[in-house]
Amino acid sequence: MKVLDADYVASASLIAQLPSDSSRREIAIVGRSNVGKSSLINALTNRRALARISRHPGRTRTLNLYALRCSHAGREIRFNLCDLPGYGFAHVPKRERAGWSALIRSMLVERPALCGVIALVDAVAGPSVLDNKMLELLSEGERSVIVVATKIDKLGKASRHAREREIEGILGLPRDAVIGCSAIAGIGLDALWSAVLTALEGPTGAP
Ligand code: GDP
């Protein structure tokens, strides 16, 4: 997969405020704060600071939309990447934490072009209670859920596969469902792209 263009489109605090183009398929990316989401977006798109450019300092709940134009096997593929705010920040008020599940639900309902969600889990820390809750919410939809274990470079080569299988076990996922990735060492990015391509060809939430 070659990323030809990766452009920041817009930021918003509510799904309804994001521009929407139902003819353009969408992939969302979710994970708790500090899981390595921004780093992974930059690594996937091969841009140094795409995810950071649009950050609004002091605003914890920001959705960012990026437009991607890629080329793969002689085909041009265009889709949007929807970056959801990190959850689980310890000092976020309870009201806002509750708002976060509402945000996921509204994303599943109000983004008809959404066909997949990349859900990030820290490879070393393992899935948190909130990660479990997030995956539960996502499983209510029809879309592909791609589970990534981030920062896999922090583990020795010999233990990476075992850790992926262990995370699958904790989350009750089938074997080989978890893709170990490292934004820093460039591990697993091809496997993740291939899962994204499959999701882009799968069903959306459109009626
Ligand atoms: P976000 O809050 O989820 O967007 O996370 P960031 O991308 O800002 O990363 C949080 C921290 O984890 C930063 O200190 C990164 O340098 C570090 N980090 C991110 N990805 C990786 C990775 O693949 N490997 C390692 N070792 N550290 C990473």
Residues whose N, C-alpha, C, O or C-beta is under 5 A from the ligand:
A	BS01	GDP	R32 S33 N34 V35 G36 K37 S38 S39 L40 G86 K151 D153 K154 C181 S182 A183 I184
